[in-house]
Amino acid sequence: MTNREPHPHDHGPADHGHSHAHGAAHPHHHPVAAPAQPPAATTSLLMRSALARLVAAAALIALLWAAVAWSLSGTP
């Protein structure tokens, strides 16, 4: 029996989501798996170069010192 010949029985929802009457011709379509995708690029600072980590650390230190200077200035 090929996929294009009439089926001798019903296919219930467990088979492929619908059923048909006895003897109904129905080609079977099976989903094709999607090709594997490469993993997404990580944005972790620890995965960056040494120069990028150094620049980020300097920027964080400058931001913290700016926050300290602002808090000591007495401006709301």
C-alpha positions, 0 to 999 in steps of 0.5 A: 500500500502506498500513501496515495491508496485509500486507508482501510481505517480512520486516523484519530487525533493522535495520528495527525490532528484530524480523522477521515472516513474509511477509504478516504485517500490522503497523502501523509505529510510529515514535518521536516526538522528545521536546520540547527541554528548556531547558538546566539552570540553572548553579550557577557562582559566576561566573554569579551577581550581584555581591552573591552573589560578594562574599558568597562571597569574604568567606565564603572569606576568613573560612574561610581565616583561621579555618584559619590561626588554628586551625593557629597555636593548636596544637590538633590 
